[in-house]
Amino acid sequence: MPLLDVEAVVELIRMEYAEMPELKLTFWQAQRLWNLSEELCRRALAVLTGSGFLARTSDGRYVHSRSSRTGVTSWRRLET
């Protein structure tokens, strides 16, 4: 994947979760799926959780906030 800025990565991740709203990924799965550096992946996921688009489940997976049911931790919490 060519070098991307955080805004482009955020848009890419938004599109993927919009297409597959039941997608549930750990940080490391997301980083590998989109072939991102650790820093860029962290920043993009922080933007998406901060905006409420994504939420984190109790087991650390990132889910689309509309598809999250139970086990979601703080929306703004970013841990790996």
C-alpha positions in Angstrom: 0.0 0.0 0.0 1.4 3.4 -0.8 2.1 5.9 1.9 -1.2 7.3 3.2 -2.0 10.1 5.6 -4.3 9.5 8.6 -7.3 11.1 6.8 -7.0 8.6 3.9 -6.7 5.7 6.3 -9.7 6.8 8.3 -11.7 7.0 5.2 -10.5 3.5 4.1 -11.5 2.0 7.4 -14.9 3.8 7.4 -15.6 2.3 4.0 -14.6 -1.2 5.1 -16.8 -1.1 8.2 -19.7 0.4 6.2 -19.5 -2.5 3.8 -19.1 -5.1 6.6 -20.8 -3.7 9.7 -20.3 -6.9 11.6 -16.5 -6.7 11.2 -14.6 -7.2 14.5 -10.9 -6.7 14.5 -8.1 -6.5 17.1 -5.6 -3.7 16.7 -3.1 -6.1 15.2 -5.6 -7.6 12.8 -6.5 -4.1 11.6 -2.9 -3.2 11.2 -2.2 -6.3 9.1 -5.4 -6.1 7.1 -4.7 -2.6 5.9 -0.9 -3.0 5.9 -0.4 0.1 8.1 2.4 1.1 10.3 1.7 0.7 14.0 1.6 4.5 14.5 -0.7 5.2 11.6 -3.1 2.4 12.6 -3.2 3.7 16.2 -3.9 7.3 15.1 -6.6 6.2 12.6 -8.4 4.0 15.2 -8.1 6.7 17.8 -9.9 9.2 15.4 -12.6 6.6 14.6 -13.2 5.7 18.3 -13.0 9.3 19.3 -15.7 10.3 16.8 -17.9 7.4 17.9 -17.8 5.6 14.6 -16.0 2.6 16.2 -16.2 1.2 19.7 -14.1 -1.4 21.5 -15.5 -4.5 22.9 -14.4 -5.9 26.3 -12.1 -8.3 24.4 -10.3 -5.4 22.6 -11.9 -5.7 19.2 -12.9 -2.7 17.2 -16.5 -2.8 16.0 -18.8 -0.4 14.2 -20.6 1.5 16.9 -24.0 0.7 15.3 -23.4 -3.0 15.4 -22.0 -3.1 18.9 -24.3 -4.8 21.4 -22.7 -5.7 24.7 -19.2 -5.7 26.1 -18.2 -2.4 24.7 -15.7 -0.4 26.7 -15.3 3.3 26.7 -15.6 4.7 23.1 -12.6 6.9 23.6 -10.4 4.3 25.1 -7.4 3.2 23.0 -5.4 0.3 24.3 -3.6 -2.5 22.6 
